[in-house]
Amino acid sequence: MAAPVHAAPVHVIGVRHHSPACARLVRETIAAHRPAHVLIEGPADFSGRIGELLLGHTPPVAIFSYVRDATRNRLSWAPFCDYSPEWIALTDGHAAGADVRFIDLPCWRASETGAKSENVYADAERRYAEASERLCRAFAVDNVDVLWDHLVEAHPHDGLAERLATYFDLVRGEADAGREDTAREEYMARWIAAAAARDDGPVVAVVGGFHRPALLARLATAAPDPAWPEVPDVPADTEVGSYLVPYSNRRLDAFTGYASGMPSPGYYQRLWESGQEDAATGLVADVVTRLRARRQPVSTADLISAKALGVGLAALRGHPHPARTDVLDGLVSALVSDALEQPLPWSARGPLTAGAHPVVVEMVAALTGDRTGRLHPDTPAPPLVGAVAAELAALGLDGDRDVRLDLTDGTDLYRSRVLHRLRVLGIPGVARKSGPSAGRDASAAERWQLTGSDHREAALIEAAARGGTLPDAAAATLAALADGRDDVGALAGLLYDAALCGLADLAGDLTTRVAAGVRSARELGPLGAALRVALGLWRHDRLLGTAGSPLLGAVVTTATTRALWLAEGVRGGDVPAEPARLRALAAVRDAVRDGGAALDLDRATAVGVGGRLFANQDVPPDLRGAGLGLCWALGEPVAAADAVPRSPSVLGDWLAGLFAVAREEVLADDGLTSVLDELVSALSAHDFLVALPALRQAFEFFPPAERERFATALVARRGGEGSGRALLRVRTDPVLVAGGAAIEEAIDEMLTRAGLADL
């Protein structure tokens, strides 16, 4: 491992980030050589603040860095856990009296060279995939994680330094470093050469294994200059910053999407603390505990079988004790009896996909662990963190509590805006349970649930990268979400968020963008979403300061006119109902009723479009029903009971359109209720089964209280008394019941045809 550079011996240790075996090698090397300098791959601009890392935190923690200028807003993390080789280099190097420094380019400089990764310590397997895949084939393993366990973690004391050197020489020998890595390696080599040229003791450099071969080659020809390289100056008009943040196993885990060098941080924490044999035992215990807590049966016989299988697989694979995948494969074999519909997650890299087997889900959770880091109280933090804590305390919004706000009260309105800004920033423990929503909802009551969270501090520190104050950070977040979007419905949702946050300047800009999007919209669904938001803000949001806005009024007028034009152009025959376009016509109804003459919206025009939709058989059933509903809701006399279609394949979709636009009118019409009761009662079991899914969707347009009113009217029509609530509490799936009835009816018909009905 030693590379003779000038006078002082240099030990360049190539590591895989977050590897317990590599961390032990770093510890042993520092203990054996007592270096004068310990140099670590990490942002050089943080070297002067290494003392912050040594305050006494509970890992995992990370260096969070950001750069923001006219063209960039990039965030990056350099995470450390107990078994990270870089963390051991920091702590053991400091304890040994060494001069400890970071030697990589600053994160803002890396972003200039084209880096897109958000994690500084993400390993580079993608850059040497061909060599890794060849090794995986040679050793008959699924992926590079299993390969690493087989070559390194399962044999941590058997010539590890030489095996690591061979491994990284092989994979780097065939890889193209690229512009970014070349710049970083040139810079790191200058630091290592300078430390060696000082000739005041051994030098230990801890770098990603991908870089080690290139660094050794550069050091062989490096000039003996003892001057430390300069840290690059921050360009003008560029804001950069770095802070320590608490991290968590979940954020570290490759199974949850992080591109770290090692998956399963909970397992490797045990491996670091207790060794391979205890780590295997602990993993089994964790999996069983989680499964039993979720009422999944795990017997003693299952455990005996899983252990025997794990030990057998370890022996077959040449491991002295069961490694991670030995244990996992043994558990799956013992605990999963049915066929798996997707590959086991440890056979690949990436998050779990939907439909994973429940046992596998709990196994991955046990692998991850629930560890969350904690920073020392003296750790510097950006001003936003303290400012938010102070503001929440002053407003009575700190701690765990249920908060009810009256938005007609000035203080409560301000409290609401603070909470909405935190919500927009994604700060954990801030959940809105109810309150005003886009559309005609004029509620002035709002309810929030506030709970403590171990992740709140990290989220606030990271939010500070978007702005120095809470309003600025929230505005920057919404602006970033809007950047590049052309979905007018999504933009309208962001506009509503800006209004709730009290961000008037941003709301004005978003309103202009929504107005432009409305003029060119081609789909009813997104256009209707924009119309609902614009109408709600224009109509009643005096609380939010947007009521009567001329620009919003123009958006409502344009969106209403265009929605009617788009609706009249829809064709398609008997296709299923589309709730988004039905909500769009409901928004048109509201705009005409609530805007009226003030927005130059002509009721007769809307009624005319509704009538033509209803009468045109080429229009999908849901829009035909919505057309009738639009006429009815706008005061046009209609004979709704006579217009109900009799076809079971069309009935539900037609009713969905009618209910979406004329819900109140339907509830007030006893004649329609009677017709629907007679029509549905007359359906055969088969026809009812055909109509049922669409019927269920149609009645979803009624809130629970109104569905109860409808059910009560049916009870009364059948001569019953009291509420129809019991009809809404069917324990068995209605589709299952209807399917059973259809089967029975079909059997009866077969028996009748065979002359066996009376037997």
NUZAGU-55873 format. One record per residue (C-alpha): y, x, z; residue number from 1. Coordinates in steps of 0.25 Angstrom, whole numbers, plus 5000, padded with zeros to 4 digits. Layout:
# residues N
Y_X_Z_NUM
...
END
This chain:
# residues 759
5000_5000_5000_1
5009_5012_5002_2
5019_5016_4991_3
5025_5030_4992_4
5040_5028_4989_5
5048_5041_4992_6
5046_5044_5007_7
5043_5032_5015_8
5029_5025_5013_9
5031_5011_5007_10
5020_5000_5009_11
5022_4989_4999_12
5014_4977_5004_13
5011_4967_4993_14
5009_4953_5000_15
5006_4939_4997_16
5016_4931_5004_17
5011_4923_5016_18
4998_4930_5017_19
4992_4933_5031_20
4984_4945_5025_21
4997_4951_5019_22
5005_4949_5032_23
4994_4957_5040_24
4995_4968_5030_25
5010_4969_5032_26
5008_4969_5047_27
4998_4980_5046_28
5006_4988_5037_29
5019_4987_5046_30
5011_4990_5058_31
5004_5002_5051_32
5016_5009_5045_33
5028_5005_5054_34
5037_5004_5042_35
5052_5007_5043_36
5055_4997_5032_37
5048_4983_5030_38
5053_4977_5016_39
5049_4963_5013_40
5050_4955_5000_41
5061_4945_5004_42
5076_4942_5001_43
5084_4955_5003_44
5096_4948_5007_45
5089_4942_5019_46
5086_4956_5025_47
5098_4957_5033_48
5093_4944_5040_49
5079_4948_5043_50
5082_4947_5058_51
5083_4932_5055_52
5068_4932_5051_53
5065_4939_5064_54
5071_4930_5074_55
5058_4924_5078_56
5055_4912_5069_57
5042_4904_5068_58
5037_4906_5053_59
5036_4901_5043_60
5051_4903_5040_61
5058_4907_5027_62
5070_4913_5021_63
5077_4902_5014_64
5087_4907_5003_65
5096_4900_4993_66
5105_4903_4982_67
5115_4894_4976_68
5125_4896_4965_69
5130_4888_4953_70
5116_4889_4946_71
5106_4891_4957_72
5102_4884_4970_73
5089_4891_4974_74
5082_4891_4987_75
5071_4901_4991_76
5062_4903_5003_77
5055_4916_5008_78
5045_4910_5018_79
5038_4918_5030_80
5026_4914_5038_81
5019_4921_5049_82
5010_4928_5039_83
5020_4931_5028_84
5019_4946_5025_85
5034_4946_5024_86
5035_4940_5038_87
5026_4950_5044_88
5034_4961_5037_89
5047_4956_5043_90
5042_4954_5058_91
5032_4966_5059_92
5042_4975_5051_93
5053_4971_5061_94
5044_4973_5073_95
5040_4987_5068_96
5055_4991_5067_97
5055_4991_5052_98
5068_4988_5043_99
5063_4975_5037_100
5070_4970_5024_101
5068_4960_5013_102
5069_4967_5000_103
5068_4956_4989_104
5079_4951_4981_105
5087_4939_4987_106
5083_4926_4984_107
5096_4923_4976_108
5093_4935_4968_109
5079_4931_4965_110
5084_4918_4960_111
5093_4925_4950_112
5081_4932_4944_113
5074_4919_4941_114
5066_4916_4953_115
5062_4901_4955_116
5053_4902_4967_117
5059_4896_4980_118
5049_4904_4988_119
5052_4919_4989_120
5038_4922_4995_121
5030_4914_4984_122
5019_4923_4978_123
5019_4927_4964_124
5005_4922_4960_125
5011_4915_4948_126
5016_4928_4942_127
5002_4934_4943_128
4993_4922_4940_129
4985_4928_4930_130
4980_4940_4939_131
4978_4930_4950_132
4970_4920_4942_133
4961_4931_4937_134
4958_4936_4952_135
4956_4921_4956_136
4945_4920_4945_137
4939_4934_4949_138
4938_4929_4963_139
4934_4915_4960_140
4946_4908_4968_141
4955_4897_4965_142
4969_4903_4966_143
4977_4915_4971_144
4978_4909_4985_145
4962_4909_4986_146
4962_4922_4980_147
4972_4928_4990_148
4964_4923_5002_149
4951_4929_4996_150
4957_4942_4993_151
4966_4944_5005_152
4967_4934_5016_153
4952_4933_5017_154
4951_4949_5019_155
4964_4953_5025_156
4959_4966_5031_157
4950_4972_5020_158
4959_4982_5012_159
4970_4971_5011_160
4981_4981_5007_161
4973_4986_4995_162
4968_4972_4991_163
4983_4967_4991_164
4987_4979_4982_165
4976_4977_4972_166
4979_4962_4971_167
4994_4963_4969_168
4993_4975_4960_169
4983_4966_4951_170
4991_4953_4951_171
5005_4961_4949_172
4999_4970_4938_173
4998_4958_4928_174
5011_4950_4932_175
5024_4950_4926_176
5034_4952_4937_177
5046_4945_4930_178
5061_4948_4932_179
5062_4942_4946_180
5051_4950_4952_181
5055_4963_4945_182
5069_4962_4951_183
5063_4959_4965_184
5053_4970_4964_185
5064_4980_4960_186
5073_4976_4971_187
5061_4976_4982_188
5057_4990_4977_189
5071_4996_4979_190
5070_4991_4994_191
5057_4997_4996_192
5061_5010_4989_193
5073_5011_4998_194
5066_5009_5011_195
5056_5020_5007_196
5067_5030_5003_197
5073_5029_5017_198
5061_5036_5022_199
5062_5030_5036_200
5048_5025_5037_201
5037_5017_5029_202
5041_5005_5021_203
5033_4992_5020_204
5037_4982_5009_205
5031_4968_5009_206
5032_4961_4996_207
5024_4951_4988_208
5012_4957_4982_209
5016_4954_4968_210
5028_4964_4969_211
5020_4975_4976_212
5015_4982_4964_213
5029_4982_4957_214
5035_4987_4970_215
5026_4999_4971_216
5028_5003_4956_217
5044_5002_4958_218
5043_5010_4971_219
5035_5021_4965_220
5048_5025_4956_221
5059_5020_4966_222
5071_5029_4968_223
5072_5034_4983_224
5084_5027_4987_225
5085_5023_5002_226
5097_5013_4999_227
5093_4998_5001_228
5095_4990_4989_229
5106_4980_4989_230
5104_4965_4991_231
5110_4959_4979_232
5124_4952_4981_233
5125_4937_4980_234
5132_4933_4967_235
5145_4926_4968_236
5145_4911_4969_237
5131_4911_4974_238
5127_4906_4988_239
5114_4912_4994_240
5108_4910_5008_241
5096_4913_5016_242
5091_4907_5029_243
5078_4906_5037_244
5071_4893_5037_245
5059_4887_5044_246
5047_4886_5034_247
5034_4879_5035_248
5019_4880_5031_249
5021_4868_5022_250
5032_4875_5014_251
5024_4888_5013_252
5011_4881_5008_253
5007_4883_4993_254
5000_4869_4995_255
5013_4862_4997_256
5020_4869_4985_257
5025_4883_4991_258
5023_4894_4981_259
5019_4904_4993_260
5009_4915_4992_261
5000_4908_5002_262
4996_4893_5004_263
4991_4887_5017_264
5000_4893_5027_265
4994_4886_5039_266
4981_4893_5036_267
4987_4907_5033_268
4995_4906_5046_269
4981_4904_5053_270
4975_4916_5045_271
4987_4925_5050_272
4986_4921_5064_273
4971_4920_5066_274
4963_4926_5055_275
4955_4920_5044_276
4943_4915_5053_277
4953_4907_5062_278
4961_4902_5050_279
4949_4896_5044_280
4945_4889_5057_281
4960_4884_5059_282
4961_4879_5045_283
4948_4870_5047_284
4954_4865_5061_285
4967_4862_5054_286
4961_4854_5043_287
4951_4846_5052_288
4962_4843_5062_289
4971_4838_5051_290
4960_4830_5045_291
4956_4823_5058_292
4970_4820_5061_293
4970_4812_5048_294
4957_4805_5052_295
4949_4813_5041_296
4935_4815_5046_297
4930_4829_5049_298
4917_4831_5056_299
4911_4843_5063_300
4901_4844_5052_301
4912_4845_5042_302
4919_4856_5049_303
4906_4864_5050_304
4903_4862_5036_305
4918_4866_5032_306
4917_4879_5041_307
4903_4882_5035_308
4908_4880_5021_309
4921_4889_5024_310
4913_4900_5029_311
4903_4900_5018_312
4914_4900_5007_313
4920_4912_5014_314
4907_4919_5014_315
4905_4916_4999_316
4920_4920_4996_317
4919_4933_5004_318
4928_4930_5015_319
4925_4935_5029_320
4931_4922_5035_321
4934_4908_5028_322
4947_4910_5020_323
4956_4898_5017_324
4949_4892_5005_325
4936_4894_5012_326
4940_4885_5023_327
4946_4875_5014_328
4935_4874_5004_329
4925_4873_5016_330
4933_4861_5022_331
4934_4854_5008_332
4919_4855_5006_333
4916_4850_5020_334
4927_4839_5021_335
4929_4833_5007_336
4918_4825_5002_337
4924_4818_4990_338
4929_4824_4977_339
4942_4831_4977_340
4952_4826_4965_341
4960_4839_4965_342
4958_4854_4967_343
4959_4859_4981_344
4973_4864_4984_345
4969_4878_4989_346
4963_4880_4975_347
4977_4880_4969_348
4991_4882_4973_349
5001_4870_4975_350
5003_4858_4983_351
4993_4847_4986_352
4993_4836_4975_353
4992_4821_4978_354
4978_4816_4980_355
4972_4828_4988_356
4961_4825_4997_357
4965_4822_5011_358
4956_4833_5017_359
4962_4843_5007_360
4976_4838_5011_361
4974_4841_5026_362
4967_4854_5022_363
4980_4859_5015_364
4989_4854_5027_365
4980_4862_5036_366
4982_4874_5027_367
4997_4872_5027_368
4999_4870_5042_369
5011_4864_5048_370
5019_4876_5053_371
5034_4876_5052_372
5042_4888_5055_373
5054_4889_5065_374
5066_4898_5064_375
5072_4905_5076_376
5084_4897_5082_377
5093_4909_5079_378
5090_4909_5064_379
5103_4907_5056_380
5104_4894_5048_381
5114_4889_5038_382
5125_4881_5043_383
5119_4868_5038_384
5108_4868_5048_385
5117_4868_5060_386
5127_4859_5053_387
5116_4848_5051_388
5110_4850_5065_389
5124_4848_5071_390
5128_4836_5062_391
5114_4829_5065_392
5116_4831_5080_393
5131_4826_5079_394
5126_4813_5071_395
5115_4810_5080_396
5105_4813_5069_397
5097_4825_5076_398
5083_4824_5082_399
5072_4813_5079_400
5078_4799_5078_401
5079_4787_5070_402
5093_4785_5064_403
5099_4772_5060_404
5113_4772_5053_405
5123_4761_5050_406
5130_4767_5037_407
5142_4758_5039_408
5145_4767_5051_409
5152_4780_5047_410
5145_4789_5056_411
5131_4783_5052_412
5135_4785_5037_413
5138_4799_5040_414
5125_4801_5047_415
5118_4795_5035_416
5124_4804_5026_417
5120_4816_5034_418
5106_4811_5035_419
5105_4808_5020_420
5110_4823_5017_421
5099_4828_5025_422
5089_4819_5018_423
5094_4824_5004_424
5092_4838_5009_425
5078_4835_5013_426
5080_4838_5028_427
5067_4835_5035_428
5067_4824_5046_429
5078_4816_5040_430
5072_4803_5034_431
5079_4790_5030_432
5071_4778_5033_433
5081_4767_5028_434
5095_4765_5022_435
5103_4761_5010_436
5096_4764_4997_437
5101_4764_4982_438
5103_4750_4976_439
5108_4737_4983_440
5104_4742_4997_441
5117_4741_5005_442
5111_4744_5019_443
5120_4751_5029_444
5108_4755_5038_445
5100_4768_5037_446
5089_4774_5045_447
5084_4788_5047_448
5073_4795_5054_449
5076_4809_5059_450
5065_4818_5064_451
5065_4833_5067_452
5058_4842_5057_453
5054_4857_5058_454
5058_4858_5043_455
5073_4853_5045_456
5079_4867_5048_457
5073_4873_5035_458
5077_4861_5027_459
5092_4862_5032_460
5092_4877_5030_461
5087_4875_5016_462
5097_4864_5013_463
5109_4873_5017_464
5106_4880_5004_465
5111_4868_4997_466
5124_4867_5004_467
5131_4871_5017_468
5133_4857_5022_469
5124_4845_5023_470
5132_4837_5012_471
5133_4849_5003_472
5118_4852_5004_473
5114_4837_5002_474
5124_4837_4990_475
5118_4850_4984_476
5104_4844_4986_477
5107_4831_4978_478
5114_4838_4967_479
5102_4847_4965_480
5093_4835_4964_481
5102_4829_4954_482
5104_4842_4946_483
5097_4840_4933_484
5092_4826_4935_485
5094_4816_4925_486
5086_4804_4931_487
5098_4794_4934_488
5089_4787_4945_489
5087_4800_4953_490
5102_4804_4951_491
5106_4791_4957_492
5096_4793_4969_493
5104_4806_4971_494
5117_4799_4970_495
5113_4789_4981_496
5108_4801_4990_497
5122_4807_4988_498
5129_4795_4992_499
5120_4793_5004_500
5124_4808_5008_501
5139_4805_5006_502
5140_4815_4995_503
5151_4809_4987_504
5154_4821_4977_505
5139_4822_4974_506
5137_4807_4973_507
5149_4806_4963_508
5142_4817_4954_509
5129_4810_4955_510
5135_4797_4951_511
5141_4803_4938_512
5127_4808_4935_513
5120_4795_4938_514
5131_4788_4929_515
5127_4798_4917_516
5112_4796_4919_517
5114_4780_4919_518
5121_4781_4906_519
5109_4788_4900_520
5097_4782_4908_521
5085_4778_4900_522
5076_4773_4910_523
5078_4760_4919_524
5071_4766_4932_525
5081_4778_4934_526
5093_4770_4929_527
5090_4759_4939_528
5089_4769_4950_529
5102_4774_4947_530
5108_4760_4946_531
5103_4756_4960_532
5109_4768_4966_533
5123_4767_4959_534
5123_4752_4962_535
5120_4754_4976_536
5131_4765_4978_537
5141_4757_4970_538
5138_4743_4977_539
5137_4745_4991_540
5138_4760_4996_541
5151_4759_5003_542
5144_4767_5014_543
5141_4778_5004_544
5155_4778_4998_545
5150_4774_4984_546
5153_4759_4983_547
5161_4755_4971_548
5161_4768_4964_549
5166_4766_4950_550
5156_4777_4945_551
5144_4771_4952_552
5149_4757_4946_553
5149_4763_4932_554
5135_4768_4935_555
5130_4755_4939_556
5136_4748_4927_557
5130_4758_4917_558
5116_4758_4924_559
5115_4743_4924_560
5119_4742_4909_561
5109_4753_4905_562
5098_4747_4914_563
5099_4734_4907_564
5099_4741_4893_565
5087_4749_4897_566
5079_4737_4903_567
5081_4729_4890_568
5075_4740_4882_569
5062_4741_4890_570
5049_4737_4882_571
5035_4739_4886_572
5027_4726_4887_573
5018_4724_4900_574
5020_4737_4907_575
5020_4739_4922_576
5033_4736_4930_577
5042_4748_4932_578
5049_4747_4946_579
5060_4757_4942_580
5065_4748_4930_581
5064_4736_4939_582
5073_4742_4949_583
5082_4745_4938_584
5084_4731_4934_585
5085_4727_4949_586
5097_4737_4949_587
5103_4731_4937_588
5102_4717_4945_589
5109_4723_4957_590
5120_4730_4948_591
5123_4717_4941_592
5123_4708_4954_593
5131_4718_4962_594
5140_4725_4952_595
5143_4713_4943_596
5157_4713_4938_597
5162_4725_4946_598
5153_4734_4937_599
5154_4725_4924_600
5139_4722_4924_601
5137_4709_4917_602
5126_4699_4923_603
5124_4692_4910_604
5120_4705_4903_605
5110_4709_4914_606
5104_4694_4914_607
5103_4695_4898_608
5095_4708_4899_609
5086_4702_4910_610
5083_4690_4902_611
5080_4698_4890_612
5070_4707_4898_613
5063_4695_4904_614
5061_4688_4890_615
5056_4700_4882_616
5041_4701_4883_617
5042_4716_4878_618
5049_4720_4891_619
5039_4724_4902_620
5036_4713_4912_621
5043_4720_4924_622
5056_4720_4916_623
5054_4706_4911_624
5053_4702_4926_625
5065_4710_4929_626
5073_4704_4918_627
5070_4690_4924_628
5074_4695_4937_629
5087_4701_4933_630
5091_4688_4927_631
5087_4680_4940_632
5093_4690_4949_633
5107_4690_4941_634
5107_4674_4943_635
5101_4670_4930_636
5092_4657_4932_637
5078_4661_4928_638
5064_4654_4929_639
5057_4665_4936_640
5045_4657_4940_641
5043_4653_4925_642
5044_4667_4920_643
5033_4674_4928_644
5023_4679_4918_645
5008_4675_4920_646
5001_4688_4915_647
4995_4696_4927_648
4998_4709_4920_649
5013_4706_4919_650
5016_4697_4931_651
5018_4708_4941_652
5026_4717_4933_653
5035_4705_4929_654
5037_4701_4943_655
5040_4715_4947_656
5052_4715_4938_657
5056_4701_4943_658
5055_4705_4958_659
5062_4718_4956_660
5075_4711_4950_661
5075_4697_4956_662
5067_4699_4970_663
5077_4690_4977_664
5077_4679_4967_665
5061_4679_4967_666
5061_4678_4982_667
5070_4665_4981_668
5062_4658_4970_669
5050_4650_4976_670
5046_4646_4962_671
5043_4660_4958_672
5035_4663_4970_673
5026_4650_4967_674
5024_4654_4953_675
5020_4668_4957_676
5010_4663_4967_677
5004_4654_4957_678
5003_4664_4946_679
4997_4675_4955_680
4987_4665_4962_681
4982_4661_4948_682
4979_4675_4943_683
4964_4679_4943_684
4959_4690_4951_685
4959_4699_4939_686
4973_4695_4935_687
4979_4697_4949_688
4973_4711_4950_689
4980_4714_4937_690
4993_4708_4942_691
4993_4714_4956_692
4998_4728_4955_693
5011_4723_4947_694
5012_4711_4957_695
5012_4721_4969_696
5022_4729_4962_697
5031_4717_4960_698
5031_4713_4974_699
5035_4727_4979_700
5049_4723_4974_701
5050_4714_4986_702
5053_4720_5000_703
5042_4717_5011_704
5051_4706_5017_705
5052_4699_5003_706
5037_4700_5000_707
5035_4693_5013_708
5044_4682_5009_709
5037_4681_4996_710
5023_4680_5003_711
5029_4670_5013_712
5033_4661_5001_713
5019_4662_4996_714
5013_4658_5009_715
5022_4646_5010_716
5018_4642_4996_717
5003_4642_4999_718
5006_4633_5011_719
5006_4644_5022_720
5016_4647_5033_721
5023_4659_5038_722
5025_4673_5033_723
5018_4679_5021_724
5018_4693_5027_725
5003_4693_5029_726
5002_4692_5014_727
5009_4706_5013_728
4999_4713_5022_729
4987_4713_5014_730
4978_4724_5020_731
4969_4725_5007_732
4975_4731_4994_733
4978_4718_4985_734
4973_4726_4973_735
4960_4728_4980_736
4959_4713_4983_737
4963_4709_4969_738
4953_4718_4963_739
4942_4713_4972_740
4946_4698_4968_741
4946_4702_4953_742
4932_4708_4954_743
4927_4696_4961_744
4933_4687_4951_745
4926_4695_4940_746
4913_4694_4947_747
4914_4679_4948_748
4917_4678_4933_749
4905_4686_4930_750
4896_4678_4938_751
4902_4665_4932_752
4899_4670_4918_753
4885_4673_4922_754
4883_4660_4928_755
4881_4666_4942_756
4894_4661_4949_757
4886_4650_4957_758
4875_4659_4962_759
END
